[in-house]
């Protein structure tokens, strides 16, 4: 889609009642919205969540489905917008490439969105690393707070896949080089600052959350917070513009709020509460997504995000693909027709459908069609859907855009209730930390039992001792399996989920439980996607798909 086909961003925003006076333009096609001036009317749109079955490493097209569905609803005369996350440059240059949809279902200008966009990720990185610098600076100038350099729990961050930064030593020269200490980096989407930005509801809320960040423990075991370093004001100043949601457009001039980018396998995996509310206050239907499968992003949306943001949810769509079903069915060559593998792998999709039902919703399955899918395979899946009373529709938005999403759009409209559905939470906030973790692992993942390392046990006791045991849980685990072992496909049975460590994100307002071997700083593959990205003599970016 060329820039000549795009509407001016003032026109896009104006179509849903956002005045040009409430926009801060970043060129002709991107803007930030002054969220403080929205939400004053009586409009309260219906929120639709897109999740997925257990994905393959290439993704199954959730974002493309979000965009194509919005295009189809727009063609049906609905006032619709989307609310999705910002892409991280780590995956863009790593395996997945861009995260702005594909084919005939994209958000634009995709090259700008996929790279630096409006500067939100650099702002998060700067605010995060300012706090890291202030910690070391305080220790350098006398360490009045008695911070134990071996008990610093706040890392550094960068928006790039760089495995060499997972564990480092800083201050090697000491003296003017600072304090000699072990340190580490997490990728920016895994930063607590990113989570805070996504969950904050106002500037005052942002400053409060920033002030509550646990940064370290003193020599006598007392917690040290960012407020002790007087860091929150400067950090909030860096994030002043980043808190404002971004608005761009999907093909056809459909408003797209794209804001914050927490990873779904590490953080809470949804776009910001502010963006969702902006969309809901200006549109009749809002399509959003959560990272990876129902066991990750959707679980966190239900148990964490909807609780924090009081977001009404009306419907849930599960994206499935023939190739993912065959992979979970044991197919070694997913490019070949394999009905037997489909029958076996369908169990994975059914597991995710049951999860959504446990949360109180009757899911709609969107079967995202790929060119290699055969009619026989699609027919077999259709039979299995009918046998298991699953509402479903074929989606071919990549190839056909709005037309390819029409069946899904009509199915959604037919089966969406007039009022939001009450979420059946997996646990109560008053439960202990271990009770909440156990509930997610056993009710959502199907684990037989949960094991805790000594490190995890110690961290849980410490978190409860300092008064943060009633926070919701954010589970960090592999996205490639329902279990904590990426090699266990389909629906693992009689497995033990092992909690290897637990950390407190007191500013964001949740506790992170790490299952299995989960990396907060990814590495690049042998042939990274960056190899194919380039720029022409006219300044056009290529290879970012």
N, C-alpha and C positions, 0 to 999 in steps of 0.2 A: 504494500500500500504506500503510495507516494505522498509526500507532504501536501501536494496540490489537492489531494482528495480529502484532507482534514478540514474540519470546521475550526474557526477561531475559538479559543478556549472560552471567551466571554459568551459566545453563542451556546456552547455546550452547557455551561453552567446556568445560563439564563433559561434554558429549556426546563430546568427543574427548580426555577425560582431563586437562584443565587445571583445577587446583584453584582455587577462589575466592580462596584465600590468595595465589595467584600472579598475581592480577589487580589493576590499579589502575583503578577505574571512573571513567568520565567520563559520569556520568548512568546511566540504566537500560540503555542499548543500545550503549554504546561502552566499550572498556577498552584499557589497555595490558597487555602480557604480560611478566612477568619472564623473559626469554629464558635467563637463567643457570640456571634450574631445569628447563629442558626438554632433551630429547635424551638423557636418561639411560637410556631403555629400549632394547629391541631393534627397535622398529618403524622401518622405512625404507620410506616410501611410494614409489610410482612417480610421477615428475614428467613432466607433459605440457605442452609448450610450444605456445602459440597464436601464430601469425604470420599474415601476409596477403600477397596479391598487391599490386601497386602501388596505393595507395588513391586515391580522389578526395578533394577538400578537405573533404568532409562526413564522412569516415570510413566504414568498411565493417562495423562492428559486432563488432570483436574482443572488447571487454569484455563486450558483451551475450552473445556466444557462450560466453565463459568461464563466465559466471554460469549461463546456460541449460543448458550441458553439465553443470555441477556439480549442478544441480537434477535432471536426468535420471538421473545416476549415483546420486544419493541415493535416488531413487525405486526404483532397482534394488537397493537394500540395501547400497550401497557406503559405506564411511566416507571421505568426500571433503571436501576443503577447497580454497579458492582462495587464491592469493597474487598480488596485483596492486598497481599503483602508486597513490599518492595523486593526486587531481586538483590541477592548478594553477589558481589564479584567473585567470591570464592568458587561457587558452583558454575558461574558463567565461564570462568577460565579453566575449570576443572573437567567435570564429566558432563553435566546436564546442558551446558550452554545457557542461552537466555531463558527468562521466565516470564515472558509476555504473551504466552499463547503461541499459536502457529497456524499456518495455512490461511484460511479465510476467517479465522477467529483470533484476532490479535488486539492488543491495546497499543496505542501509538502516542508519541514517536518511540518505537520500541528500542532503538539503539540508545537514545538518551536515558530511557527508563532503566535499561539493563546495566548501564555503566554508572555515571555519577549522579544522574537524575537531578534533584534539587538540592543535593548536598546533605541529606539527612544522615546517611551512613557515616560520612566524614565527621559530622557534628557529634554523633554518638561516640565515634572513635576518639575524638578530641576530648570530650567531656570525661570519658572513661579514663583515658591516659593522664588527664590532669589530676584525677584523684590518686592514681598510682604515683605520680610525681610528688604530690603533696605528702603521701605516706613516707616516702624515702627522704624527702626534704625535712620533714619533722624529726626523723631519726638522726639525720645529719646534724641538725642544730640543737642537739642536747637531749632529744627524746623524752620530753617532760611527761608524756603519757605512758612511758615505760613499755613501748611496743616491743614484743618479742619478735625478732626478725625471722625466727623459725615458725611463727604462728601468724604470718600475714596470709590472709585468705582471699584477698582481692587481687586478681591477676592483671595483666595488661591485655590489650586487644589490637587487632588489625583485621581488615576485611579482605583477607587473602588466605588461600590454602598454603600453609607453610609449616610442614612437620618439624623443621629444625627449631621452631620457636616453642615447641611443646614444653620443653624444660631447658632453662637457661640459667646463667649466673650473671648478675649485674654488679656493678661497682668493683670490677676486677682490680683496678688501679688503686682503689680506696682513696683516702685523703680527699682531694677535690673531686675524685670520681664517685663519691658517695659511699653508701654502706654496702659492704660485700654481703650478698644474699642470693639464695635461690629464688627464681621467679619463673613465670610461665605466661604464655599468651593463649587466649581463646579467640576464636573468630568472632567478629563483631556481631553477627546475628545471635551468638550465644552469650553476649555480654548482658550483665544484669541491667545496664543502662538502657539497652534496647528493650528489655522486658518492661522496665519502668516507663519508658516513653509510650509503649503500646498500651499500658494499663492505666496511665494517668488520665484524669478527667478535667484538669484545669491547671493553670500555672501554680496555684497554691498547692494542689495535690502533687504536682511534679516536684516542687521544692521539698515538701514533706517526705515523699518517698526517697528522694536523693539524700536527705539528711539521715535516713534510717539505715543506710547501707552498712552492713558489718564489714569492716576492713581487716581487723586483726584481733588478737588477744594480747593482753599485757603479760609481763613475766609472772604476775600473780593470778593469771587466769581470768581477768576481767575483760569483757568485750569492749572493743574500741569501734566507734561508729564514725561515719564521714562528718557528722555534725561536730564531733570532737576536734576535727581538723578545720572547721569552718569552711567546708568545701562546697556546700549545696548551692550557695548563691551564684558563685562563678560557673558551676556546672550548669545550672538552670539558664544562665545567661547565654552560654554556648548553644543550648538546646531551644532557645526562644522561638526560632523559626521552625525548627524540626518538629515541634509539637503540633504545628498546624498541618492538617491533612493535605495531601496533594490531589489535584484533580486533573485527569487527562481524558482520553476518550477511547472507546472501543470502535471498531469499524461500524459505520453508520451513525456516528456522532453520539453514542451512548455514554453517559457520564461514568467515569471509572475513578473511584477514590482508591489510591494506592498509597499505603502508609504503614511504616515500620515493617521489620522483616525478621521476627524471631524464628529460629529453626524449630520445626515440629518434632524432631527426635531428641532435642536437648532442652529447648525452651517451650513456650506455650503454643507457638505455631499458628497464630492468627494475626490479621491486620488489627489496627488500633481500635480501641473502644471509641475514641473520638471520631474516627472515620466512619465506623458503623453507625454511630448516632447521627452524624451529618447526613449520611445516605438515607437512613430511616426517616429523618425529618423532612426530606425533600422528594421522596419517591414512594410509589405504591408497593413495589417489590424490590428487595435488595438481595443480590446473590453474593455470598461470601464463601470462603473455603478455609479449611484447616489442614495443616500439614500431614501428609502421608495417610495411613489407614485409620479406621475407627478406633484402634487401640492406642493411637498417639494423638493426633490433632483433634479428632472429634471428642475423645475422652476428656482432653484438657479444656476444650470449649465448653463441654457440659459441666464438668466438675469445678472448673476454675474461672474461665473467662465470663461465662454467663452469670456466675455468682457475683463476681467483682463488678461487672458492668451493668448488671440487671438488664441484660439484652433479651428481648422476647424472641423466641424461635418458633417458626410455624411449620417448617418441613425440612427433611434431610434427604439428600440424594447421594447414593453410593456410586462412584465411577468404577466400572469394571471393564476389562479388556479380555479378548479371546486369548491373547498371548500370555497374560498373567495367569489366567485360569489354567492354561496348558502347562505353564511352568510349575505351578503348585501341584499339578497332577502328575509330575514326573517326566514331562516331555523334554527330551534332550535337544531337539531342533524345533523351536517354536515357530519356525517359518513353514513347517510342513503340517498338513491336515492330520489331526489326531483326536478323534472323538472319544477314545478311551480315556485319554488324559483330561479331556474336558469333564467327563463324568466324575473323575477322581478329584480334580482341582476345584470343582464347583463347591466343594465343602468349605473352602476358604472364603468364598463370597458369602455363603450361607452363614458362616460364623460372624462375619461383620454385620450382616443383616440382623442377626439375633442380638448383637450388641446394641444396635440402634433401637431395637424394640425394647431392650432392657431400660434404655433411657426414656422410654415413653413415646417413641415416634414409630410410625409405620413407614419404612424407608421406600424410596423409589430408586430403582437401579437404572443407571444410564450406561448402556453398553456402548462404549466408545469404539467406533468401527475403524479398523485399519485396512489398507488395501489388500493385504495378504489373507484376511479373514475369508473363509469360504462359506457359501450358503448352507452347506451341510452342518458346519460348526455352529453357525448362528441359529439354525433351526434346532439343533440339539440343546443349546443353551436356553432357547425359548421354551422348550418342553420342560426343562428343569426348573425354570422360573415358575411356570404354571403349576407344576407338581408341588412346589414349596410356597405357593400363594404369594409370590413376590410381584409387586407392581414394577413394570419395567418398560423401557423404551430404547430404541436404537438411536444413537447420536452419531451424526456424520458431519460435525461442524467444521472439522479441519478442512475437509474437501469442499463443503457446500455452504459453510457459514450459516446464516439465518435459516435457510431452507433445510439444512441438515439438522437443525435443532428444533424443528417445528413439532415433531412427534413428542419429544421430551417436554417442550413447553406446554403443549396441550395436556399431557399427562399430569404435569405439575399443577396446572390450574384446576384440573378436575379433582385432584386428591388433596389439595391444600385446605385445611379448615379455616373458618372465618376468624377464629381467635387463636392466639399463640398457645402452644402446648406446654404444660408444666413439665419441667425436667425431673426425672427420677434420678437423684444424685446417687453415686456409688457409696458415699460415706457421709457422715455428719462431721462438721468442723470440730465438734467437741470431742471426737474420738482421739485417741492417742496417735502419735505419728505412725507407729507400727501398725495399728489397726487400720489406718487410712491406706497405707502402702499395701497391706495384705488384701484389703477390699478391692483395690484396683487390679492387683496381680491375679487374684482368684476369680473375681467377678467379670473382669474385662478381658484378661489374657487367658483365663482358664487354667492357671497354674494350680498344681496339686498342693504345693506348699511354698513358703517363702523362707529363704535362708539369708542371714545377715553376717557379714564379716565383722571381725572385732573392731575394725576401723569404723564401719557403719554404726555399730552398736554404740561406740564411744561418742560419735557425732550426734546421734539421736539424744543421748542422755544430756549432752552439753546444750543442745538447742532447747530441750524442754526445761533445763535448769535456768536458762536466762529468759524464759517466758514466752517462747515463740512456738510452742507445740500445737497451737490451735489453728495454724495457717493451713491452707490447702496444699496439696501435693502436686508437684510437677515431675512426672517420671521421665527419665532420660534413658532410652534404650534403642536398640537397632530398629530400623524401619522395615527391614527385609524379612522379618519373622514376627509372628504374634508373640513368640517367646523371646527370651533375651539372647538366643543363639541364632545368628543370621543364617546358619546352615540348615536349620530346621524349618522346612517349608510346609505349606498347606496348613493343617490344624494339628500342631504338636499335642501329644497326650502325655499325661502323668509326668510333667516336667516340674522342676524346681526353679523358681525365679530367684536369682542371687543378687542381693543388694550389696554392691561392692563399696559404695561410699554414699554419704548424705551431706548436703551442704545447705546453708541458710541463705536465701535471697530475701533478706528482711526489708530491703527497699522496695523490691517488686511485690513482696507480700506473699511469697510461697516458699516451700521447702523442696529442694531438688533431690530426688532419689535416683542414683545411677545404678542401672542394672547391666550386668555383664561388662564387656570391654567396650565402653563408649568413649569416643574421642570428641573433645570440645574444640580441637584444632585439626581439621581434616588435612590430608595431604593430596598432592596432585598425582594423577595417574601417569603411567609411562608416556602416553600420548595425550597430553591435555588439550582441551578444546581451544585453548589460546593459540595453538599452532595454526588454526584455520582462520583466525581473526585478523583483519587487516583494514587499511583505509586507502581509498583511491586518491588520485591527484586532485579530484574535486572535493575531497573531504568526506566522502560517503563511506560509512563503516560497513564492512562486509564480513560474513562468516559467523555472525552472532545470532544463532537461531536456537 
